[in-house]
């Protein structure tokens, strides 16, 4: 967290110089990233004169991945935003935006994105020594991200969720908030996200992202997300209350706990095909009664069975940001609680 009163945001335009990033038919990723990054920085400066904006690059220049994080750390940044453009080898119809926080990739698709972005280190001198033998093309190397502790994960996901909400409002296809092992985020000491603006492998998305209008629209969505994040940051810093749907619930020890009222009318019956997030709190080899002491007084605990084990969840929401808030509030009672996802009643990766 920045030590001065001036909020500092570092905007990182992915790739650059000898590293073109993903190649489109008419433009390369590095150009899109830079143009959107500069537009975003300009918007933030205009809307927030009190905010200090720093770029990892403002020209077509190659910057090593570790140095991008070092720039943010040296400047004691409060937020790190890395901007990228997605691509797939096959399937020119794939489209949409997605925003990543640091973590272990839960799907092959997320891992492939991380591998592609991390391959930039192959252009660096002596990368094997610098990155402790990390091989961006070996899935085994990514196991390190399973054990990494990221104390800024919740703030990172909060901002990532705001970004995706604003992209959706701007009529961009929403591919959600995700986690994967990105080296550019690994050493940052502040909330950090990596944004994939769209798929350069999709001709219509490439055309949109290479147009000035499209770049402005994308930058505006991220700028709006920054406005929301900064507003919440300021309220928290000033000690003002942040809006919450919290309700008091009595635990088995008769102490009042702050927990979230789990379901709204919209969340009880999610649309078919919609992802629903829940917080897994316990696993047991036998079915527990609804009043079990292991639930510590929490009500409306649900159960699903997987690989012969009974797994218990608390709360649900179609919003990843909301479910992370629920998880945060129950961590004092279930320190190993984590988020799981369901689609049409079936457990899925996210």
C-alpha positions as MATLAB code, in Angstrom:
seq = 'XXXXXXXXXXXXXXXXXXXXXXXXXXXXXXXXXXXXXXXXXXXXXXXXXXXXXXXXXXXXXXXXXXXXXXXXXXXXXXXXXXXXXXXXXXXXXXXXXXXXXXXXXXXXXXXXXXXXXXXXXXXXXXXXXXXXXXXXXXXXXXXXXXXXXXXXXXXXXXXXXXXXXXXXXXXXXXXXXXXXXXXXXXXXXXXXXXXXXXXXXXXXXXXXXXXXXXXXXXXXXXXXXXXXXXXXXXXXXXXXXXXXXXXXXXXXXXXXXXXXXXXXXXXXXXXXXXXXXXXXXXXXXXXXXXXXXXXXXXXXXXXXXXXXXXXXXXXXXXXXXXXXXXXXXXXXXXXXXXXXXXXXXXXXXX';
ca = [
       0.000    0.000    0.000;
       1.333    3.426   -0.842;
       2.763    5.267    2.164;
       1.774    8.765    1.040;
      -1.738   10.167    0.784;
      -1.515   10.168   -3.010;
      -3.144    7.097   -4.562;
      -0.827    5.580   -7.179;
      -1.931    3.325  -10.015;
       0.531    1.577  -12.334;
      -0.797    0.765  -15.806;
       1.089   -1.963  -17.600;
       0.719   -2.286  -21.373;
       1.598   -5.924  -21.995;
       4.392   -6.952  -24.400;
       6.182   -4.319  -26.540;
       9.336   -3.841  -28.605;
      10.712   -7.172  -29.811;
       7.749   -8.923  -28.180;
       4.652   -8.420  -30.356;
       2.366  -10.532  -28.180;
      -0.504  -12.249  -29.963;
      -0.560  -11.557  -33.700;
      -3.711  -10.554  -35.504;
      -4.266  -10.350  -39.227;
      -3.902   -6.550  -39.235;
      -2.468   -5.546  -35.855;
      -0.368   -7.024  -33.064;
      -1.357   -7.245  -29.428;
       1.356   -4.887  -28.200;
      -0.158   -1.990  -30.177;
      -3.682   -2.498  -28.841;
      -2.426   -2.840  -25.284;
      -0.427    0.382  -25.415;
      -3.169    2.477  -26.985;
      -5.768    1.328  -24.460;
      -3.307    1.795  -21.578;
      -2.525    5.391  -22.564;
      -6.208    6.214  -23.015;
      -6.994    4.684  -19.629;
      -4.251    6.664  -17.906;
      -5.449    9.894  -19.472;
      -9.030    9.245  -18.336;
      -7.933    8.505  -14.777;
      -5.844   11.675  -14.664;
      -8.760   13.751  -15.908;
     -11.281   12.217  -13.488;
      -8.914   11.990  -10.513;
      -6.326   14.796  -10.421;
      -5.268   13.528   -7.002;
      -4.192   10.149   -8.423;
      -0.662    9.508   -9.658;
      -0.582    7.471  -12.880;
       2.578    5.576  -13.815;
       3.109    3.511  -16.983;
       5.472    0.547  -17.215;
       5.903    1.639  -20.814;
       4.532    4.569  -22.809;
       6.260    3.658  -26.079;
       6.909    0.530  -28.139;
       9.566   -0.784  -25.758;
      10.390   -4.239  -24.399;
      10.130   -4.461  -20.600;
      10.956   -7.641  -18.711;
       8.099   -9.161  -16.721;
       9.825   -8.871  -13.334;
      10.713   -5.242  -14.029;
       7.052   -4.411  -14.630;
       6.258   -5.606  -11.107;
       9.358   -3.852   -9.767;
       8.156   -0.526  -11.204;
       4.932   -0.876   -9.239;
       6.750   -1.907   -6.062;
       9.334    0.890   -6.249;
       6.568    3.446   -6.601;
       4.586    1.915   -3.709;
       1.552    1.614   -5.972;
      -1.942    1.029   -4.628;
      -3.153   -0.782   -7.747;
      -1.505   -2.556  -10.686;
      -3.424   -2.994  -13.960;
      -1.850   -5.128  -16.692;
      -3.568   -4.846  -20.076;
      -3.465   -7.649  -22.636;
      -5.260   -9.028  -25.675;
      -6.351  -12.655  -25.903;
      -5.967  -15.213  -28.685;
      -6.746  -18.854  -29.406;
      -5.113  -21.077  -31.992;
      -8.384  -22.530  -33.195;
     -11.854  -21.066  -33.126;
     -12.106  -17.596  -34.617;
     -15.581  -17.205  -33.118;
     -14.316  -17.113  -29.503;
     -14.946  -13.657  -28.066;
     -15.262  -11.683  -24.854;
     -13.369  -10.067  -22.010;
     -11.944  -11.700  -18.907;
      -9.999  -10.353  -15.938;
      -7.494  -12.393  -13.920;
      -6.190  -12.308  -10.378;
      -3.103  -14.284   -9.388;
      -3.660  -17.909   -8.442;
      -3.545  -21.506   -9.558;
      -5.292  -22.007  -12.895;
      -8.376  -24.165  -12.309;
      -8.975  -24.956  -15.976;
      -6.809  -25.859  -18.968;
      -8.129  -22.771  -20.709;
      -6.870  -20.474  -17.936;
      -3.514  -22.266  -17.940;
      -3.158  -21.772  -21.696;
      -3.692  -18.023  -21.305;
      -1.040  -17.845  -18.574;
       1.396  -19.906  -20.669;
       0.972  -17.588  -23.632;
       1.471  -14.421  -21.601;
       4.391  -15.848  -19.610;
       6.222  -16.951  -22.768;
       7.483  -13.361  -23.000;
      10.293  -14.330  -20.608;
      11.827  -16.458  -23.375;
      12.920  -13.161  -24.962;
      14.756  -12.107  -21.795;
      18.465  -12.695  -21.198;
      19.267  -15.439  -18.705;
      15.588  -16.002  -17.922;
      16.178  -19.447  -16.382;
      18.294  -17.984  -13.591;
      16.091  -14.934  -13.122;
      12.874  -16.954  -12.811;
      14.423  -19.842  -10.834;
      14.139  -22.361  -13.666;
      10.494  -21.560  -14.423;
       9.447  -22.992  -17.792;
       6.426  -21.070  -19.158;
       5.546  -23.974  -21.449;
       5.560  -26.697  -18.774;
       2.388  -27.199  -16.754;
       4.539  -28.583  -13.922;
       6.128  -25.174  -13.372;
       2.743  -23.696  -12.498;
       2.380  -25.757   -9.343;
       4.259  -22.962   -7.541;
       1.138  -20.816   -7.752;
      -0.805  -23.330   -5.640;
       1.297  -22.461   -2.619;
       1.650  -18.731   -3.116;
      -0.045  -16.582   -0.493;
      -1.581  -13.447   -1.950;
      -2.753  -11.154    0.828;
      -4.222   -8.784   -1.757;
      -6.372  -11.424   -3.473;
      -9.708  -10.122   -2.223;
      -9.000   -6.532   -3.319;
      -7.712   -7.842   -6.654;
     -10.904   -9.814   -7.197;
     -12.972   -6.816   -6.102;
     -11.399   -4.670   -8.816;
     -11.535   -7.515  -11.363;
     -15.257   -7.877  -10.695;
     -15.789   -4.159  -11.203;
     -13.923   -4.368  -14.509;
     -16.077   -7.223  -15.771;
     -19.267   -5.487  -14.611;
     -18.281   -2.365  -16.550;
     -17.351   -4.352  -19.651;
     -20.763   -6.021  -19.490;
     -22.463   -2.627  -19.199;
     -20.491   -1.586  -22.287;
     -22.032   -4.539  -24.176;
     -18.859   -6.622  -24.256;
     -19.229  -10.398  -23.854;
     -18.429  -11.334  -20.248;
     -16.105  -14.327  -19.736;
     -15.821  -13.605  -16.038;
     -13.253  -13.185  -13.280;
     -10.597  -15.900  -13.293;
      -7.337  -16.943  -11.662;
      -4.081  -18.133  -13.217;
      -0.332  -17.999  -12.664;
       0.932  -14.849  -14.356;
       4.572  -13.971  -13.698;
       3.849  -10.263  -14.158;
       1.548  -10.400  -11.116;
       3.700  -12.752   -9.033;
       5.884  -10.180   -7.274;
       3.551   -7.215   -7.045;
       2.934   -6.085   -3.463;
      -0.473   -4.494   -4.066;
      -3.865   -5.481   -5.548;
      -3.124   -6.518   -9.133;
      -5.085   -7.764  -12.128;
      -4.432   -8.789  -15.704;
      -7.157   -7.805  -18.176;
      -7.734   -9.595  -21.486;
      -9.547   -7.042  -23.669;
     -10.831   -9.478  -26.270;
      -9.690  -12.017  -28.846;
      -7.421  -10.797  -31.608;
      -7.993  -14.206  -33.238;
     -11.635  -13.204  -33.811;
     -11.808  -10.926  -36.907;
     -14.684   -8.821  -35.585;
     -13.033   -8.345  -32.187;
      -9.707   -7.521  -33.841;
     -11.453   -4.863  -35.922;
     -13.115   -3.431  -32.812;
      -9.892   -3.372  -30.770;
      -7.821   -1.765  -33.519;
     -10.336    1.061  -33.977;
     -10.008    4.284  -31.988;
     -13.657    3.977  -31.004;
     -13.186    0.447  -29.687;
     -10.046    1.371  -27.755;
     -11.834    4.321  -26.171;
     -14.798    2.159  -25.228;
     -12.554   -0.448  -23.585;
     -10.518    2.185  -21.734;
     -13.716    3.890  -20.565;
     -15.040    0.653  -19.070;
     -11.815    0.096  -17.116;
     -11.822    3.752  -16.063;
     -15.367    3.386  -14.725;
     -14.262    0.303  -12.777;
     -11.387    2.333  -11.350;
     -13.832    5.066  -10.289;
     -15.857    2.515   -8.325;
     -12.809    0.872   -6.778;
     -11.276    4.207   -5.794;
     -14.557    5.356   -4.250;
     -14.715    2.213   -2.093;
     -11.023    2.647   -1.219;
     -11.607    6.237   -0.087;
     -14.654    5.311    1.985;
     -12.794    2.530    3.731;
      -9.787    4.765    4.374;
     -11.974    7.496    5.853;
     -13.797    5.023    8.069;
     -17.168    5.543    6.409;
     -19.464    2.491    6.260;
     -19.499    0.406    3.105;
     -22.932   -0.807    2.012;
     -23.645   -4.391    3.079;
     -26.498   -6.877    3.204;
     -25.156   -8.323    6.440;
     -27.540   -9.744    9.029;
     -26.877  -10.966   12.575;
     -27.016  -14.718   13.166;
     -26.580  -16.524   16.483;
     -23.872  -19.174   16.550;
     -23.848  -22.327   18.668;
     -21.798  -20.421   21.239;
     -24.634  -17.847   21.430;
     -22.321  -15.111   20.170;
     -23.659  -12.813   17.467;
     -21.901  -13.237   14.140;
     -21.940  -10.981   11.115;
     -22.997  -13.075    8.135;
     -24.565  -12.280    4.819;
     -28.196  -12.955    4.022;
     -27.555  -15.623    1.448;
     -30.149  -15.357   -1.278;
     -32.049  -12.711   -3.155;
     -35.132  -13.516   -5.221;
     -32.975  -13.375   -8.338;
     -30.383  -15.777   -6.940;
     -32.794  -18.465   -5.731;
     -33.603  -19.467   -9.301;
     -30.603  -18.598  -11.478;
     -31.007  -18.641  -15.234;
     -30.282  -21.932  -16.957;
     -26.615  -22.053  -17.880;
     -25.684  -19.375  -15.328;
     -22.695  -19.957  -13.005;
     -23.607  -19.926   -9.292;
     -20.848  -19.535   -6.694;
     -20.945  -20.986   -3.166;
     -18.485  -21.165   -0.259;
     -17.394  -24.687    0.662;
     -16.854  -24.887    4.430;
     -16.574  -28.590    5.279;
     -15.935  -32.051    3.857;
     -17.057  -35.250    5.617;
     -17.132  -38.974    4.873;
     -20.606  -39.146    6.420;
     -23.724  -37.058    6.151;
     -24.145  -34.505    8.936;
     -27.460  -33.439   10.454;
     -28.685  -29.916    9.783;
     -28.007  -28.959   13.399;
     -24.507  -30.432   13.521;
     -22.054  -28.679   15.824;
     -19.578  -28.646   12.941;
     -21.678  -25.946   11.246;
     -20.998  -23.659   14.239;
     -24.546  -22.343   14.290;
     -24.713  -21.347   10.607;
     -28.092  -21.922    9.015;
     -29.030  -22.757    5.401;
     -25.936  -24.914    4.924;
     -26.256  -27.020    1.758;
     -24.683  -30.354    0.855;
     -23.476  -32.011   -2.338;
     -21.791  -35.373   -2.793;
     -18.620  -35.790   -4.823;
     -16.326  -38.823   -5.080;
     -17.972  -40.465   -2.109;
     -17.571  -37.456    0.176;
     -20.195  -35.070    1.541;
     -19.262  -31.454    0.926;
     -21.016  -28.581    2.654;
     -21.482  -25.037    1.339;
     -22.763  -21.785    2.741;
     -24.268  -18.862    0.808;
     -24.618  -18.480   -2.917;
     -24.459  -15.752   -5.535;
     -24.046  -15.329   -9.263;
     -21.589  -12.511   -8.446;
     -17.998  -13.573   -7.759;
     -17.421  -10.319   -5.885;
     -20.389  -11.024   -3.605;
     -19.382  -14.614   -2.863;
     -15.872  -13.464   -1.960;
     -17.438  -11.043    0.506;
     -19.430  -13.887    2.041;
     -16.259  -16.003    2.263;
     -14.393  -13.158    3.925;
     -17.087  -12.826    6.577;
     -17.060  -16.507    7.571;
     -13.282  -17.066    7.510;
     -13.123  -16.438   11.258;
     -15.177  -19.609   11.751;
     -14.043  -21.639    8.707;
     -10.445  -20.610    8.012;
     -10.057  -23.031    5.077;
     -13.284  -21.995    3.310;
     -13.010  -21.583   -0.456;
     -15.254  -20.780   -3.402;
     -16.795  -23.473   -5.619;
     -18.941  -23.027   -8.706;
     -22.047  -24.775  -10.039;
     -23.820  -24.712  -13.377;
     -27.312  -26.167  -13.697;
     -26.779  -27.940  -10.385;
     -23.463  -29.543  -11.384;
     -20.051  -28.660   -9.933;
     -17.844  -26.932  -12.536;
     -14.410  -25.303  -12.686;
     -14.237  -21.550  -13.093;
];
